[in-house]
Amino acid sequence: MTIRIETPRLILRTFEERDASGLLEYLSKPITNCFASDTTTTIEDALTKIHKRQKDNDCIAVCLKDSDQLIGEIFFIKEESDTYSIGWNFNEKFHGKGYAKESAYMFIDYLFNQLNTRRIYAYVEDYNSASQKLCERLGFRKEGHFIEFISFIKNPDGSPKYENTMQYAILKKEWVANKV
């Protein structure tokens, strides 16, 4: 599936090899633990991850429209024929500028209107208030708070460090009714 979506400031597109340095920049120091397993330390690793993203077709690059610079990504997994799980990861240098909302909004609209999706949900760590607020600004409702839900990293003693996770979701009928 080839996707290309344009917003006033951004282009959402398939990852390309030229995105390697941008990918390396935000994957070298993950802000949240859920991206710990995706940590990348070399340009070669970044290229490998780009090739994987191209093959798996479950991530879309978010780039500045004026320079085509990679600033983040939106990832998505088709859970059922009409349900997607989504998330995002952005370079910290570009936080607070509305890029995550702008790109997520357009991608969610694409999922609902082009792929006839019925339901979209997102998992967010309970300490990631920025992503929680983004979900709410996009019209998602909080459906649950899972205690010690998943582990991405280890404690100093080697045991799993479990994280509390929020689940947010929105239905197509809610999206249409509340068009944010």
HUKA-V116938 format. One record per run of one state. SS is the DSSP state (H for helix, E for strand, L for the rest). FROM is the first residue (numbers start at 1). LEN is the number of residues. If there is no record, write none. Layout:
SS,FROM,LEN ; SS,FROM,LEN
//
This chain:
L,1,3 ; E,4,3 ; L,7,3 ; E,10,4 ; L,14,3 ; H,17,11 ; L,28,5 ; H,33,6 ; L,39,4 ; H,43,14 ; L,57,2 ; E,59,6 ; L,65,5 ; E,70,11 ; L,81,2 ; E,83,8 ; L,91,1 ; H,92,3 ; L,95,4 ; H,99,16 ; L,115,4 ; E,119,7 ; L,126,3 ; H,129,9 ; L,138,3 ; E,141,14 ; L,155,5 ; E,160,12 ; H,172,7 ; L,179,2
//
